[in-house]
Amino acid sequence: MTTQEIVAMSKHYIMPTYGQLPLAFVKGQGTKLWDADGREYLDFVAGISVLAVGHSHPKIIEAICEQASQIMHTSNLYQIAQQAQLAKRLSELSFGGKCFFCNSGAEANEAAIKLARKWASINRSDIRPQDRLILTALKSFHGRSVTTVTATGQDKYHAGFEPLAPGFGYFEFGSIEDAKAKLTPAVCAIMIEPIQAEGGMNVPPPGFLQELRDLCDASNCLLILDEVQTGMTRTGEWFAYMHEGVEPDIMTLAKALAGGYPMGCCVARPDVADAFEPGNHASTFGGNHMACAVALATLDVIEEEGLAHNAREMGDLIAEVLGPDAHPNIAEVRGRGLLRAVRFQPDVVDARDVQTRCIEAGLVVNAISADRLRLAPPLNITKDEVATAAGIILGALDDA
């Protein structure tokens, strides 16, 4: 089918939940994409930070084919060897926690919210069940389910879906003073992204995560880090909390965890994780043989190809070649590692116009707001590809 035919069929048969661009990709290889009309693109979105090891990596293909030829799914009524192996590796890579596997970031965050409330039912008898509160940050994004959309601190995601779930309060991202002001005796947890990607690529001031950690410790609250987009070496470390050496009580993962295969995970300190009992939470497809096999292969590729180091190096290069000195209409480059946003001078150029011009020139980028362009390429991106992308973006700015 041509792109035009795919667009027409989608419009007729699919619910209008996405503002989709008239692009239909049918093939991917490494950092490249091809659309239904045979045109080639350089991918600087990577499925929204999902394809950490690029498209169609041979080791991912091998893992999928091998596992599919053996067994794909049995359910969590039974032991799953690959699930145990993956949990062990994630525990050793992070802070020694226990894992719950699911299918997405929203599900991982749902699990974290339920676990925090269950932990509070055991450890915080001073809080009435109906009063339990979890604080999240303004401009945050935690998912699209009714509970996680309420946890999301953005009114635009709430509108039309009232009544929202109870039990959430909000504070200013990066302001420990506001967090303290909002921390009532009913708060049992604080949930935050180490970098707000959907909220504008907002990086907190140095020491902020440590201040939150100290605040939670002093108040007998849990610290939940939503690393759905920042995890899996996207920022240059396995997990973004490692940049500040601050360990959470609960961490959520998804996106790049299985290299493009749907998977999410909630990791919790053992004493917190053990608040769950059999029957408290579940996922039919979560942690199945296939997803775990692909995730294990993804971890192997990240380690063997040194992608954490490459994320740091290529991220620094992006900040250099697309910084304010590169073009008068660029205000700054935000983010860390290969999770970046180019912020343009306000009211001068529209990021959506730049996005359109980049796509026309063969570069896939994502405008996350009127003045910000997200750059989150596969972690195996090269210097030459960064240079190519920068040239296209700067050219698009000139045209705009």
C-alpha positions in Angstrom: 0.0 0.0 0.0 1.0 3.6 -0.6 1.2 6.1 2.3 -1.9 7.8 0.9 -3.8 4.5 1.0 -2.6 3.8 4.6 -3.7 7.3 5.8 -7.1 6.8 4.3 -7.7 3.4 5.8 -6.5 4.5 9.2 -8.8 7.5 9.2 -11.8 5.3 8.4 -11.1 2.4 10.9 -9.0 3.7 13.8 -10.1 5.8 16.7 -8.8 9.4 16.5 -6.6 9.3 19.6 -3.4 10.3 17.8 -2.5 13.4 15.8 -0.6 11.3 13.3 1.7 12.7 10.6 1.1 11.5 7.1 4.0 9.1 7.3 3.9 5.3 7.2 7.2 3.6 7.9 7.5 0.0 6.7 11.2 -0.8 7.2 13.9 0.1 9.7 17.6 -0.8 9.8 20.0 0.6 12.4 19.3 4.4 12.5 17.4 4.5 9.2 13.8 4.2 8.3 12.0 3.8 5.0 8.4 4.8 4.3 5.7 3.0 2.2 6.7 5.1 -0.8 10.4 4.0 -0.5 11.8 7.2 0.9 14.7 7.0 3.4 15.0 8.9 6.7 17.5 9.3 9.5 15.6 8.5 12.8 16.1 10.9 15.6 13.0 9.8 17.5 13.6 6.1 17.9 10.0 5.3 18.6 10.0 7.9 21.4 13.2 6.7 23.1 12.3 3.0 22.6 14.7 1.7 20.0 17.9 2.0 22.1 19.8 -0.4 19.9 18.3 0.8 16.7 16.0 -0.9 14.2 16.3 -4.6 13.4 19.4 -5.3 15.4 20.6 -8.8 14.4 20.9 -9.9 18.1 17.3 -8.7 18.8 16.0 -10.5 15.6 17.9 -13.7 16.7 16.4 -13.6 20.2 12.9 -13.1 18.8 13.2 -15.9 16.3 14.8 -18.4 18.8 12.3 -17.7 21.5 9.3 -17.8 19.1 10.4 -21.2 18.0 10.4 -22.5 21.6 7.7 -20.9 23.7 6.2 -17.4 23.7 3.7 -17.3 26.6 2.3 -19.4 29.4 1.2 -16.7 32.0 2.4 -16.0 35.5 0.6 -19.0 36.9 4.0 -20.7 36.3 7.7 -20.1 36.7 9.4 -18.3 33.8 13.2 -18.8 33.6 13.8 -15.8 31.4 11.8 -13.6 33.8 14.0 -14.7 36.7 17.2 -14.1 34.8 16.0 -10.6 33.7 15.0 -9.7 37.2 18.4 -10.7 38.5 20.2 -8.6 36.0 18.1 -5.5 36.5 18.4 -5.9 40.3 22.2 -6.1 40.0 22.4 -3.2 37.6 20.3 -1.0 39.8 19.8 -0.9 43.6 19.2 -4.6 44.5 15.4 -4.5 44.2 12.7 -7.0 43.2 10.8 -6.7 39.9 7.2 -6.8 38.7 6.9 -7.1 34.9 4.2 -5.6 32.8 3.7 -4.2 29.3 4.1 -0.5 29.3 5.3 2.6 31.3 1.7 3.4 32.4 1.3 -0.1 33.8 4.7 0.1 35.6 3.6 3.4 37.2 0.2 1.9 38.1 2.1 -0.9 39.9 4.3 1.6 41.7 1.3 3.6 42.9 -0.5 0.5 44.1 2.7 -0.7 45.8 3.2 2.6 47.6 -0.3 2.6 48.9 0.0 -1.1 50.0 3.3 -0.3 51.7 1.6 2.6 53.5 -1.3 0.4 54.7 1.4 -1.6 56.6 3.9 1.0 57.6 1.9 4.3 57.9 -1.0 3.5 60.3 -1.1 7.3 61.0 -2.7 7.9 57.6 -6.3 6.9 57.1 -6.7 4.8 53.9 -8.9 7.4 52.2 -6.4 10.2 53.0 -3.3 8.6 51.5 -1.6 11.1 49.2 1.2 10.8 46.5 2.9 13.9 45.4 4.0 14.4 41.8 5.5 17.3 39.9 3.8 19.9 37.8 4.5 19.3 34.1 5.1 15.6 34.8 3.9 12.8 32.6 3.2 9.3 34.0 0.8 7.7 31.6 -2.7 7.6 30.1 -4.7 5.3 32.4 -7.2 7.1 34.7 -4.8 6.8 37.7 -1.6 7.7 35.9 -3.2 10.5 34.0 -4.2 12.0 37.3 -0.6 11.5 38.6 0.4 13.5 35.5 0.7 17.1 36.6 -0.7 18.7 33.4 -4.2 20.0 33.1 -4.4 19.3 29.3 -4.2 15.6 29.9 -7.0 15.8 32.6 -9.6 17.7 30.6 -12.6 15.6 29.6 -11.7 12.6 31.8 -13.1 13.8 35.1 -13.8 12.6 37.7 -10.1 12.0 38.2 -8.6 9.5 40.6 -8.2 10.8 44.2 -5.0 10.7 46.2 -2.6 13.0 44.3 -1.1 16.4 45.0 1.3 18.5 42.9 4.4 20.6 43.5 6.8 22.7 41.4 9.4 20.6 39.6 12.9 21.5 40.9 11.6 23.4 43.9 12.4 21.6 47.2 10.7 24.5 49.0 7.4 23.8 47.2 7.8 20.1 47.8 8.2 20.7 51.5 5.2 23.0 51.6 3.0 20.4 49.9 4.2 17.5 52.0 1.4 17.0 54.5 1.3 14.2 57.1 -0.9 12.3 54.7 1.8 11.9 52.0 3.1 8.4 51.7 5.2 8.8 48.5 6.8 11.3 46.1 6.8 10.3 42.4 9.0 12.2 40.0 10.9 11.9 36.7 14.6 12.5 36.9 14.2 14.5 33.7 10.8 15.7 32.5 10.8 14.7 28.8 7.2 15.2 27.8 7.0 18.2 30.0 9.7 20.1 28.1 12.9 18.3 28.7 13.2 19.9 32.1 16.4 19.0 34.1 16.2 19.6 37.9 18.9 21.7 39.6 21.9 19.8 40.9 21.2 18.2 44.3 17.4 18.3 43.9 17.0 14.5 43.8 19.2 14.2 46.9 17.0 16.8 48.7 13.9 14.8 47.8 15.6 11.7 49.0 16.4 13.4 52.3 12.8 14.8 52.6 11.3 11.3 52.0 13.6 9.8 54.6 12.8 12.4 57.2 9.0 12.0 56.6 8.8 8.2 56.3 7.7 8.5 52.6 8.8 6.5 49.6 10.7 8.0 46.7 9.4 6.7 43.3 11.5 7.5 40.2 9.7 7.3 36.9 12.6 6.2 34.6 10.3 5.0 31.8 12.1 7.3 29.3 15.4 8.1 31.1 16.3 4.5 31.9 18.4 1.9 30.0 21.4 4.2 29.4 19.4 6.9 27.5 21.1 9.6 29.7 24.5 8.0 29.7 24.1 5.9 32.8 22.1 2.8 33.2 19.5 4.9 35.1 19.4 8.6 35.4 19.4 8.6 39.2 23.0 7.4 39.0 24.2 10.8 37.9 23.5 12.0 41.4 24.0 8.8 43.3 20.5 8.9 44.7 18.7 5.6 45.0 14.9 5.4 44.9 12.6 3.1 46.9 10.7 2.3 43.7 11.7 2.7 40.1 9.7 2.3 36.9 11.0 1.3 33.5 9.6 0.6 30.0 10.3 2.1 26.5 13.8 0.8 25.7 13.7 -2.1 28.2 13.1 -4.7 25.5 14.5 -2.9 22.5 11.1 -2.2 20.9 9.1 -5.2 22.2 6.4 -4.0 24.6 7.6 -4.3 28.2 7.4 -2.4 31.5 8.9 -3.1 34.9 8.5 -1.8 38.4 11.6 -2.3 40.6 11.3 -1.9 44.4 13.5 -2.2 47.4 13.0 -5.8 48.8 11.3 -4.6 52.0 9.0 -2.4 50.0 8.3 -5.0 47.3 7.3 -7.5 50.0 4.3 -5.4 50.9 2.7 -7.1 47.9 1.1 -10.5 48.4 -0.1 -13.1 45.8 -3.2 -11.7 44.3 -2.5 -8.0 45.0 -1.4 -7.3 41.5 -1.0 -9.0 38.2 -0.5 -8.8 34.4 -1.5 -11.5 32.0 1.2 -10.8 29.5 3.7 -9.3 31.9 7.2 -10.8 31.8 6.3 -13.5 29.3 9.0 -15.6 27.8 9.3 -13.6 24.6 9.5 -10.1 26.2 12.1 -11.2 28.7 14.2 -13.0 26.1 14.2 -9.8 24.0 15.0 -7.6 27.0 18.0 -9.9 28.0 19.3 -9.5 24.4 18.9 -5.7 24.6 20.9 -5.6 27.8 23.6 -7.7 26.1 23.8 -5.3 23.2 23.9 -2.2 25.4 26.8 -3.6 27.4 28.7 -5.2 24.5 28.5 -2.1 22.2 29.3 0.4 25.0 26.1 2.4 24.4 26.1 4.2 27.7 29.5 5.8 26.7 28.2 6.5 23.2 25.1 8.2 24.7 27.2 10.5 26.7 29.6 11.3 23.9 27.0 11.8 21.2 24.8 13.8 23.6 27.6 16.2 24.3 28.2 16.5 20.5 24.6 17.4 19.9 24.8 20.0 22.6 27.9 21.4 20.9 26.8 21.5 17.3 23.2 22.7 18.0 23.9 25.1 20.9 23.2 28.8 20.8 26.4 29.5 18.9 25.2 27.4 16.0 22.2 29.6 15.1 20.7 32.9 16.3 17.3 31.3 16.7 18.5 28.6 19.1 18.2 29.5 22.8 19.7 26.3 24.3 20.0 22.5 24.2 18.3 20.8 27.2 18.6 17.3 28.5 21.3 14.7 29.2 23.0 12.1 27.1 20.8 11.2 24.1 17.6 12.6 25.6 17.8 16.2 24.3 15.6 19.1 23.2 16.6 22.1 21.2 14.8 25.1 22.5 14.3 27.9 20.0 14.0 31.6 20.7 10.4 32.3 21.8 7.9 33.7 19.2 10.6 33.6 16.5 10.3 30.1 15.0 7.7 27.3 15.5 9.2 23.9 16.3 6.4 22.2 14.4 7.4 24.1 11.2 11.0 23.0 11.8 9.8 19.4 12.3 8.0 19.5 9.0 11.0 20.8 7.1 13.3 18.3 8.7 11.0 15.4 7.7 10.9 16.8 4.2 14.7 16.7 4.2 14.8 13.1 5.5 15.3 13.6 9.2 12.6 12.3 11.7 12.4 14.6 14.8 9.6 15.4 17.2 8.3 18.8 18.2 7.2 18.5 21.9 6.0 22.1 22.1 5.9 25.3 20.0 9.5 26.1 20.9 11.2 22.7 21.5 12.4 19.9 19.2 13.1 16.5 20.9 16.1 14.6 19.7 16.2 11.0 21.0 18.0 8.9 18.4 19.1 5.2 18.8 22.0 5.0 21.3 24.3 3.6 18.6 24.1 6.8 16.5 27.4 7.9 15.0 29.3 11.2 14.8 28.6 11.5 11.0 24.9 11.0 11.6 24.8 13.6 14.3 26.5 16.0 11.9 24.0 15.1 9.2 21.1 15.7 11.5 22.5 19.0 12.7 23.0 20.2 9.2 19.3 19.4 8.3 18.0 21.2 11.5 20.1 24.3 10.9 19.0 24.4 7.3 15.4 24.0 8.4 15.9 26.9 10.8 17.3 29.1 7.9 14.3 28.2 5.7 11.8 28.8 8.6 
